[in-house]
Amino acid sequence: MTGHNAKTKIDFLSFTFTPEPLKRIAELAKQGCLLKAIPRFEVKSSALSAALPELAAGSAVYRRPSEPLSEPKNRYEAADQHLRALAYPEPLYSKPEPESSVIITSSMTEAMEIVLASQYKARADINHELKSICSALLDFSEFEVNPDGKYWDSYNDLIHSYGVQFLDTICCNELELFIEELNYQVGVPIPVPRFSLRHRRGGLHGYSYSGDILIDGIACGLVAWGAANHGCMVSFTGAGCDGLDFGALHRVIAMVPGIRITRVDLALDDYSGSVISYLKAVDAAELGHFHPARGTAPKWMAIQAGEFIPEVHGGLRKRFGMIASSGCSFYVGSRANGKCARIYEKGKQMESAEYPDWVRAEGELHSKDRIIPLDVLVNPDPYFAGMYPQFSKWLAEVSKDEIEPVRITTFKNKFKTCRDNAVTNMSRMAGRLVNYLKNVEGLASDSIVRQLIGQLGHDDIPARLLMPLPPELDELSLFEPN
């Protein structure tokens, strides 16, 4: 639930965060650091103690192998190496030892398996142990600085030195802790929590791994994680936002260090179309009402979508025979600049019989060159009004008539429209068969229903009706046949 009687609803949300060990590695990479050695140190972690290898040269857990020179191929290279040997009396070429590049184990695999197989009762305990191992290694590491090195070269060298699989595990655990905390804040229904994580094959948006966020068992968002892309990403779709308690979400992510909202969509609905409309948006753009007080005026575009009237033929058809039966859309701004908006006829898009004039104004904010505050989750109206001057005018006009929070109204209207359309479509597809069974075969209504749905389970329902319910929703209206 957003702020008290908020008129604006959140229709999309994504954010990222970075676990503390990765933040430390990123700061080291900014300075051009490369891992040089890890001296032997006293360990308090049983998992780390069991996984430590034999000491490398110089009583070190790890020592970075020096870059060996290749054997001279001709007398000129031999003479050059001889002169270098006089100035630098160290071995010029040598075979690197196979174990010399290992810190604890290859990519920390053994240490990771020991921790995960240690019969911890809570995920927080596992995560704490993994982060303790990584923090201990960072604390006792010795680094060499390459001032001319590039950030990504240093960062990739560091994460692969410490073990990218090990760091990926820390990221995954942070996400699972986030899901657990969200369930705790929202309240865990018996027997199944509202929120869960389902792993997917492959990565997403540059992250090595990804998964689906399930709300009441319905996929309504995405997560992705990986040390190579600095940690974790979480996003909720419009359907997922309908099922969220934004007050609880705000409490959860406010405690996450390094949290950064990367995108949020804010929507304002006008069910009568009397305040917000496609034509009014075009007029406002022509009058400059989308122009900010300072800066360059945004570009805009207007689109009509519909069909041709069959009775109109010939050359007049393209000009006069088209009706916008699928709705009109107006776009302003650009995603490339981090801020854009769209005004579209949602009643026609949803084919809503009850609200055919329903129009939505939706603004999209990205974190490009701006910081999106967490307050937008619980108090979205000011941020919607601040996107464009025209948005502020529309919000002021709509607010006079709106009584209940727009999120509940929107959800009920969307659900009712989807349900009514599903019934209408099914009557067209199966109505004749049901009519035959009823009036020709003489079957009773209960018998027809059993034959049609006898093989289905209680959860086998149309995908369009799979929607997580808003936590503050009390009830849905019963279906009323026409």
MOLINFEN-V254237 format. One record per residue. N is the residue number from 1. SS is DSSP state (@ for helix, = for strand, . for the rest). PSI is psi in whole degrees, -180 to 180 (999 if undefined). NEAR is the number of other C-alpha atoms within 8 Angstrom. Layout:
BEGIN
n;ss;psi;near
N;SS;PSI;NEAR
N;SS;PSI;NEAR
END
This chain:
BEGIN
n;ss;psi;near
1;.;131;10
2;.;-165;13
3;.;169;10
4;.;117;5
5;.;41;9
6;.;137;12
7;.;-20;12
8;.;136;13
9;=;150;12
10;=;124;13
11;=;-5;13
12;=;145;13
13;=;135;14
14;=;147;12
15;=;162;12
16;=;158;12
17;=;159;12
18;.;125;13
19;.;152;12
20;@;-44;7
21;@;-39;9
22;@;-34;12
23;@;-41;10
24;@;-40;8
25;@;-40;11
26;@;-41;10
27;@;-39;8
28;@;-39;10
29;@;-33;14
30;@;-27;9
31;.;0;10
32;.;27;14
33;=;144;12
34;=;143;12
35;=;124;11
36;=;-51;10
37;=;159;12
38;=;106;13
39;=;158;11
40;.;133;8
41;.;161;5
42;.;130;4
43;.;143;7
44;.;-10;6
45;.;124;9
46;@;-36;7
47;@;-42;9
48;@;-41;11
49;@;-41;9
50;@;-26;6
51;@;-11;10
52;.;134;9
53;.;-178;8
54;.;153;5
55;.;137;10
56;=;-173;10
57;.;140;6
58;.;30;5
59;.;43;8
60;=;145;12
61;=;-35;15
62;=;141;14
63;=;129;12
64;.;125;9
65;.;138;7
66;.;150;4
67;.;112;4
68;.;148;9
69;.;147;7
70;.;158;5
71;.;143;5
72;.;136;8
73;.;-20;6
74;.;180;6
75;@;-25;7
76;@;-44;6
77;@;-36;9
78;@;-42;10
79;@;-39;8
80;@;-44;8
81;@;-31;10
82;@;-42;8
83;@;-39;8
84;@;-35;9
85;@;-30;10
86;@;-36;7
87;@;-33;6
88;.;89;6
89;.;61;7
90;.;160;5
91;.;129;5
92;.;-32;8
93;.;141;8
94;.;159;7
95;.;122;5
96;.;142;7
97;.;139;5
98;.;-35;5
99;.;-3;5
100;.;-21;11
101;.;7;10
102;.;128;9
103;.;-65;12
104;.;-60;11
105;.;175;12
106;@;115;9
107;@;25;11
108;@;19;13
109;@;-46;10
110;@;-43;9
111;@;-41;12
112;@;-43;11
113;@;-38;8
114;@;-44;9
115;@;-46;11
116;@;-24;9
117;.;14;7
118;.;14;6
119;.;38;5
120;.;145;9
121;.;-28;5
122;.;147;6
123;@;-31;10
124;@;-35;7
125;@;-42;9
126;@;-48;11
127;@;-40;11
128;@;-41;8
129;@;-44;10
130;@;-43;11
131;@;-33;10
132;@;-41;9
133;@;-48;10
134;@;-41;10
135;@;-40;9
136;@;-42;8
137;@;-41;9
138;@;-39;7
139;@;-39;6
140;@;3;9
141;=;149;11
142;=;136;9
143;=;154;9
144;=;144;8
145;=;130;8
146;.;95;9
147;.;-23;6
148;.;0;5
149;.;154;8
150;.;152;7
151;@;-50;10
152;@;-33;7
153;@;-45;8
154;@;-44;14
155;@;-47;12
156;@;-36;9
157;@;-41;9
158;@;-48;12
159;@;-31;13
160;@;-27;9
161;@;-45;12
162;@;-18;12
163;.;100;11
164;@;-33;12
165;@;-39;9
166;@;-45;12
167;@;-35;13
168;@;-37;12
169;@;-40;9
170;@;-43;12
171;@;-44;15
172;@;-42;11
173;@;-37;10
174;@;-39;10
175;@;-41;10
176;@;-34;10
177;@;-37;10
178;@;-44;9
179;@;-43;11
180;@;-42;9
181;@;-37;9
182;@;-41;12
183;@;-39;12
184;@;-41;8
185;@;-38;10
186;@;-32;8
187;.;130;7
188;.;109;9
189;.;152;7
190;.;134;5
191;.;-3;4
192;.;134;6
193;.;156;11
194;.;-39;11
195;=;138;13
196;=;169;10
197;=;130;10
198;=;118;8
199;=;145;7
200;.;165;9
201;.;133;7
202;.;177;7
203;.;-165;12
204;=;135;9
205;.;38;5
206;.;-7;6
207;=;150;13
208;.;-29;11
209;=;159;12
210;=;168;15
211;=;170;12
212;=;140;13
213;=;125;14
214;=;129;14
215;=;116;13
216;.;34;8
217;.;3;8
218;=;131;9
219;=;115;9
220;=;22;13
221;=;176;12
222;=;150;11
223;=;153;13
224;=;151;15
225;=;159;16
226;=;136;15
227;@;-31;13
228;@;-22;10
229;@;28;8
230;.;20;10
231;=;-119;15
232;=;149;14
233;=;138;11
234;=;137;11
235;=;145;11
236;=;132;14
237;.;-180;11
238;@;-43;10
239;@;-37;11
240;@;-38;13
241;@;-33;12
242;@;-30;12
243;.;3;12
244;.;148;10
245;.;104;11
246;@;-24;10
247;@;-45;11
248;@;-42;10
249;@;-40;11
250;@;-42;12
251;@;-36;9
252;@;-55;12
253;@;-17;8
254;.;-22;9
255;.;-7;6
256;.;121;8
257;.;140;9
258;.;20;7
259;.;141;11
260;=;117;9
261;=;124;14
262;=;-22;12
263;=;140;12
264;=;133;13
265;=;128;12
266;=;130;14
267;=;142;13
268;=;125;12
269;=;138;11
270;=;103;12
271;.;-23;9
272;.;-18;9
273;.;13;10
274;.;-26;6
275;.;-50;9
276;.;132;12
277;.;163;12
278;@;-46;12
279;@;-37;6
280;@;-34;8
281;@;-42;11
282;@;-45;10
283;@;-42;8
284;@;-39;11
285;@;-42;10
286;@;-28;7
287;.;-3;6
288;.;20;7
289;.;-5;10
290;.;-1;11
291;.;134;10
292;.;164;9
293;.;-35;4
294;.;155;4
295;.;-178;5
296;.;141;6
297;.;136;7
298;.;153;9
299;.;153;7
300;=;163;9
301;=;138;7
302;=;136;9
303;=;137;7
304;=;141;8
305;=;132;10
306;=;-144;10
307;=;166;9
308;=;145;10
309;.;122;9
310;.;-29;6
311;.;-18;4
312;.;128;10
313;.;172;8
314;.;-151;5
315;.;-23;6
316;@;-16;9
317;@;-46;12
318;@;-30;8
319;@;-40;7
320;@;-11;7
321;.;18;12
322;=;135;11
323;=;142;9
324;=;67;10
325;=;-24;8
326;=;3;9
327;=;160;13
328;=;151;12
329;=;145;12
330;=;131;14
331;=;141;11
332;=;144;11
333;=;-170;11
334;=;137;10
335;@;-32;9
336;@;-28;5
337;@;-3;8
338;.;2;12
339;=;127;13
340;=;169;13
341;=;159;11
342;=;140;11
343;=;122;14
344;=;158;13
345;.;90;15
346;@;-29;11
347;@;-40;14
348;@;-36;13
349;@;-42;9
350;@;-8;9
351;.;48;9
352;.;122;10
353;.;-31;7
354;.;-35;5
355;.;69;9
356;.;-22;9
357;.;13;11
358;.;125;14
359;=;139;16
360;=;134;13
361;=;123;13
362;=;126;11
363;=;145;13
364;=;119;13
365;=;132;11
366;=;162;12
367;.;11;11
368;.;118;8
369;.;22;5
370;.;155;6
371;.;121;8
372;=;115;11
373;.;153;6
374;@;-20;9
375;@;-21;8
376;@;-24;9
377;@;-34;12
378;.;-10;12
379;.;67;11
380;.;-23;16
381;@;-49;10
382;@;-33;7
383;@;-34;9
384;@;-47;14
385;@;-30;13
386;.;-6;9
387;.;-48;9
388;.;146;12
389;@;-37;12
390;@;-34;10
391;@;-38;12
392;@;-40;11
393;@;-45;9
394;@;-42;10
395;@;-40;12
396;@;-39;8
397;@;-43;9
398;@;-35;10
399;@;-25;9
400;@;-32;6
401;@;-26;6
402;.;135;9
403;.;-57;6
404;.;160;7
405;.;136;11
406;@;-26;14
407;@;-43;10
408;@;-45;10
409;@;-46;9
410;@;-44;9
411;@;-47;9
412;@;-44;9
413;@;-41;8
414;@;-45;9
415;@;-45;9
416;@;-40;8
417;@;-45;13
418;@;-41;11
419;@;-46;9
420;@;-40;8
421;@;-36;9
422;@;-42;8
423;@;-43;8
424;@;-46;8
425;@;-39;8
426;@;-33;9
427;@;-34;9
428;@;-37;8
429;@;-39;7
430;@;2;8
431;@;-42;9
432;@;-39;9
433;@;-44;7
434;@;-40;9
435;@;-39;9
436;@;-47;9
437;@;-34;11
438;@;-49;12
439;@;-22;8
440;.;-52;7
441;.;-22;7
442;.;25;7
443;.;149;9
444;.;157;7
445;@;-42;7
446;@;-38;6
447;@;-40;8
448;@;-45;12
449;@;-42;9
450;@;-39;8
451;@;-33;7
452;@;-32;7
453;@;9;7
454;.;-30;7
455;.;-2;5
456;.;152;6
457;.;174;5
458;.;-27;5
459;.;0;4
460;.;88;6
461;.;163;7
462;.;143;6
463;@;-34;5
464;@;-19;6
465;@;3;9
466;.;95;8
467;.;130;8
468;.;134;11
469;.;137;7
470;.;139;11
471;.;-26;8
472;.;6;5
473;.;127;7
474;.;-48;4
475;.;163;4
476;.;145;5
477;.;146;4
478;.;156;4
479;.;133;4
480;.;108;4
481;.;150;3
482;.;999;2
END
